[in-house]
Amino acid sequence: MKRFLKYFSGIFLLLIIAFTVFFFWASLPNLHEKEYDKLMVTPYESTTDIDSIFSIVTYNIGYLSGMTNNLAIAKPKELFDENLQKVLHNTKALNPDIIAFQEIDYKASRSYNVNQQNEIAKLGYNFVAKAVNWDETYVPFPYWPPTMHFGKVISGQSILSKYPLSAHQRIVLERVPEAPFYRDALYLERLAQVVKVDLNGKEVVLINVHLEAFDKQTRGRQFEEVLEIFNRYKEQYPTILLGDFNSRARDEEAIIQKLFAMNDVGSAAFNSVDPSNTFNSKDPFERIDYIFYTKNSIAYIDGKVCIEFGQASDHLPLEMRFRLQ
């Protein structure tokens, strides 16, 4: 009996050591932390219109996985190649001045090591702000099959602009406090990405966000953090707050209602009676992506949900055209 207990204890100890080593390896980052926040100037040929009307887009690009995002199924390279070409074609046709992306990959294994940000920047976006929120060697999601968990994931939020960017900030929002340690260590960070853009001599503040999707209480507290940032800038600068809020427009108790109730804040392509849906791209049934703006300094021209992008992502992009007052 003693020999059995000794043998069992030895096996148990080895399992603990193996798990500890594996967990340490799995949580190792691929990048140095200083690379999580970058402001870049690219060398691509770029043109801007002379008139006073500007356009901005928010797009949760879902790392170009289309409707397979979050599904435990094989994702062939052809899927990503086709979706990238679709995004490039439609972005070139739409020709926005600024694009704020969420869930964009930077040479991640899951999207076949393509830097999606740089490929889109080649359309003529010479100013790029990059904020990494997911840098892992091993990601245990989808939960099955386990073979899909291996390979680096480097992903985040990017702002691509035809106009100069400055004063870039990567602000990490509150994490889910009740999450177990292993999920917390391997899960993405939720960010507010803040940058200033010079639109023909006028500084405009952009705040690009991607809030918590699965925990309502944490999402509410993140929203309050973002609202504080927005209020800090909006009295001094024309300010645009945009991104994937994961908060449903038709839910009267959703935290997003606080922004709808602010009289000095507008919302692009939004009607409270019948909000234009942005999710999902196959059969849009809810609105969770938004562009908010300061009414006293930004004149709204028009906006739309860009259905022409189809199922390149599980979200649809949202566009706003505007003037500065």
FENBELDA-V373964 format. One record per residue. N is the residue number from 0. RES is the residue in three letters. PHI is phi in radians with two decimals (NA if undefined). Layout:
# FENBELDA-V373964
{{N;RES;PHI} {N;RES;PHI}}
This chain:
# FENBELDA-V373964
{{0;MET;NA} {1;LYS;-1.10} {2;ARG;-1.11} {3;PHE;-1.10} {4;LEU;-1.10} {5;LYS;-1.13} {6;TYR;-1.10} {7;PHE;-1.09} {8;SER;-1.11} {9;GLY;-1.12} {10;ILE;-1.09} {11;PHE;-1.09} {12;LEU;-1.12} {13;LEU;-1.09} {14;LEU;-1.11} {15;ILE;-1.11} {16;ILE;-1.11} {17;ALA;-1.10} {18;PHE;-1.12} {19;THR;-1.09} {20;VAL;-1.11} {21;PHE;-1.09} {22;PHE;-1.11} {23;PHE;-1.08} {24;TRP;-1.12} {25;ALA;-1.10} {26;SER;-1.61} {27;LEU;-1.20} {28;PRO;-1.36} {29;ASN;-1.65} {30;LEU;-2.03} {31;HIS;-1.32} {32;GLU;-1.00} {33;LYS;-1.17} {34;GLU;-1.51} {35;TYR;-1.32} {36;ASP;-2.37} {37;LYS;-2.35} {38;LEU;-2.04} {39;MET;-2.25} {40;VAL;-2.05} {41;THR;-1.78} {42;PRO;-1.66} {43;TYR;-1.40} {44;GLU;-1.14} {45;SER;-2.48} {46;THR;-2.33} {47;THR;-2.27} {48;ASP;-1.27} {49;ILE;-1.46} {50;ASP;-1.21} {51;SER;-1.63} {52;ILE;-1.65} {53;PHE;-2.01} {54;SER;-2.35} {55;ILE;-2.43} {56;VAL;-2.24} {57;THR;-1.97} {58;TYR;-2.65} {59;ASN;-1.37} {60;ILE;-1.45} {61;GLY;0.94} {62;TYR;0.78} {63;LEU;1.13} {64;SER;-1.60} {65;GLY;1.05} {66;MET;-1.36} {67;THR;-1.50} {68;ASN;-0.96} {69;ASN;1.26} {70;LEU;-1.76} {71;ALA;-1.48} {72;ILE;-2.34} {73;ALA;-1.13} {74;LYS;-2.11} {75;PRO;-1.22} {76;LYS;-1.03} {77;GLU;-1.04} {78;LEU;-1.07} {79;PHE;-1.21} {80;ASP;-1.08} {81;GLU;-1.14} {82;ASN;-1.20} {83;LEU;-1.10} {84;GLN;-1.10} {85;LYS;-1.12} {86;VAL;-1.15} {87;LEU;-1.10} {88;HIS;-1.08} {89;ASN;-1.33} {90;THR;-1.17} {91;LYS;-1.08} {92;ALA;-1.22} {93;LEU;-1.25} {94;ASN;0.97} {95;PRO;-1.26} {96;ASP;-1.35} {97;ILE;-2.43} {98;ILE;-2.28} {99;ALA;-1.88} {100;PHE;-1.81} {101;GLN;-2.15} {102;GLU;0.95} {103;ILE;-1.84} {104;ASP;-1.63} {105;TYR;-2.05} {106;LYS;1.00} {107;ALA;-1.60} {108;SER;-1.07} {109;ARG;-1.13} {110;SER;-1.99} {111;TYR;1.10} {112;ASN;1.02} {113;VAL;-1.71} {114;ASN;-1.42} {115;GLN;-1.11} {116;GLN;-1.00} {117;ASN;-1.18} {118;GLU;-1.12} {119;ILE;-1.30} {120;ALA;-1.06} {121;LYS;-1.10} {122;LEU;-1.26} {123;GLY;2.12} {124;TYR;-1.73} {125;ASN;-1.49} {126;PHE;-2.21} {127;VAL;-2.32} {128;ALA;-2.00} {129;LYS;-2.05} {130;ALA;-2.32} {131;VAL;-1.34} {132;ASN;-2.16} {133;TRP;-2.53} {134;ASP;-2.41} {135;GLU;-2.38} {136;THR;-1.65} {137;TYR;-2.52} {138;VAL;-2.23} {139;PRO;-1.42} {140;PHE;-2.72} {141;PRO;-1.04} {142;TYR;-1.18} {143;TRP;-2.52} {144;PRO;-1.47} {145;PRO;-1.06} {146;THR;-1.08} {147;MET;-1.41} {148;HIS;-1.44} {149;PHE;-1.63} {150;GLY;2.05} {151;LYS;-1.13} {152;VAL;-2.10} {153;ILE;-2.16} {154;SER;-2.54} {155;GLY;3.03} {156;GLN;-2.16} {157;SER;-2.33} {158;ILE;-2.02} {159;LEU;-1.88} {160;SER;-2.46} {161;LYS;-1.53} {162;TYR;-2.03} {163;PRO;-1.04} {164;LEU;-1.95} {165;SER;-2.70} {166;ALA;0.92} {167;HIS;-1.31} {168;GLN;-2.27} {169;ARG;-1.99} {170;ILE;-1.86} {171;VAL;-1.45} {172;LEU;-1.54} {173;GLU;-0.99} {174;ARG;-1.56} {175;VAL;-1.23} {176;PRO;-1.19} {177;GLU;-1.53} {178;ALA;-1.15} {179;PRO;-1.10} {180;PHE;-1.02} {181;TYR;-1.24} {182;ARG;-1.23} {183;ASP;-1.09} {184;ALA;-1.22} {185;LEU;-1.89} {186;TYR;-1.66} {187;LEU;-1.24} {188;GLU;-1.59} {189;ARG;-1.60} {190;LEU;-2.16} {191;ALA;-1.96} {192;GLN;-1.75} {193;VAL;-2.04} {194;VAL;-2.66} {195;LYS;-1.79} {196;VAL;-2.10} {197;ASP;-1.64} {198;LEU;-1.75} {199;ASN;0.91} {200;GLY;1.65} {201;LYS;-1.97} {202;GLU;-1.46} {203;VAL;-2.14} {204;VAL;-1.64} {205;LEU;-1.98} {206;ILE;-2.18} {207;ASN;-1.81} {208;VAL;-2.23} {209;HIS;-2.50} {210;LEU;-1.52} {211;GLU;-0.90} {212;ALA;-1.67} {213;PHE;-1.94} {214;ASP;-2.13} {215;LYS;-1.10} {216;GLN;-1.14} {217;THR;-1.14} {218;ARG;-1.01} {219;GLY;-1.09} {220;ARG;-1.24} {221;GLN;-1.08} {222;PHE;-1.01} {223;GLU;-1.10} {224;GLU;-1.07} {225;VAL;-1.14} {226;LEU;-1.08} {227;GLU;-1.11} {228;ILE;-1.11} {229;PHE;-1.02} {230;ASN;-1.13} {231;ARG;-1.14} {232;TYR;-1.67} {233;LYS;-1.20} {234;GLU;-1.43} {235;GLN;-1.83} {236;TYR;-2.26} {237;PRO;-1.03} {238;THR;-2.31} {239;ILE;-2.11} {240;LEU;-1.95} {241;LEU;-2.61} {242;GLY;2.43} {243;ASP;-1.73} {244;PHE;-1.58} {245;ASN;0.91} {246;SER;-2.20} {247;ARG;-1.43} {248;ALA;-1.09} {249;ARG;-1.48} {250;ASP;-1.55} {251;GLU;-1.15} {252;GLU;-1.76} {253;ALA;-1.19} {254;ILE;-1.11} {255;ILE;-1.11} {256;GLN;-1.05} {257;LYS;-1.08} {258;LEU;-1.30} {259;PHE;-1.05} {260;ALA;-1.44} {261;MET;-1.46} {262;ASN;-1.16} {263;ASP;-1.63} {264;VAL;-2.15} {265;GLY;-1.81} {266;SER;-2.30} {267;ALA;-1.28} {268;ALA;0.86} {269;PHE;-2.30} {270;ASN;-2.27} {271;SER;-1.11} {272;VAL;-1.30} {273;ASP;-2.52} {274;PRO;-1.08} {275;SER;-1.21} {276;ASN;-1.48} {277;THR;-2.08} {278;PHE;-2.48} {279;ASN;-1.58} {280;SER;-1.26} {281;LYS;-1.34} {282;ASP;-2.50} {283;PRO;-1.02} {284;PHE;-2.30} {285;GLU;-2.66} {286;ARG;-1.89} {287;ILE;-2.28} {288;ASP;-1.91} {289;TYR;-2.53} {290;ILE;-2.22} {291;PHE;-1.86} {292;TYR;-2.58} {293;THR;-1.45} {294;LYS;-1.15} {295;ASN;-1.29} {296;SER;-2.22} {297;ILE;-2.23} {298;ALA;-1.68} {299;TYR;-1.31} {300;ILE;-1.64} {301;ASP;-2.91} {302;GLY;-2.79} {303;LYS;-2.85} {304;VAL;-1.49} {305;CYS;-1.59} {306;ILE;-1.19} {307;GLU;-1.15} {308;PHE;-1.31} {309;GLY;0.99} {310;GLN;-1.76} {311;ALA;-1.12} {312;SER;-2.30} {313;ASP;-1.47} {314;HIS;-1.91} {315;LEU;-1.85} {316;PRO;-1.25} {317;LEU;-2.24} {318;GLU;-2.03} {319;MET;-2.31} {320;ARG;-1.90} {321;PHE;-2.71} {322;ARG;-2.09} {323;LEU;-1.63} {324;GLN;-1.73}}
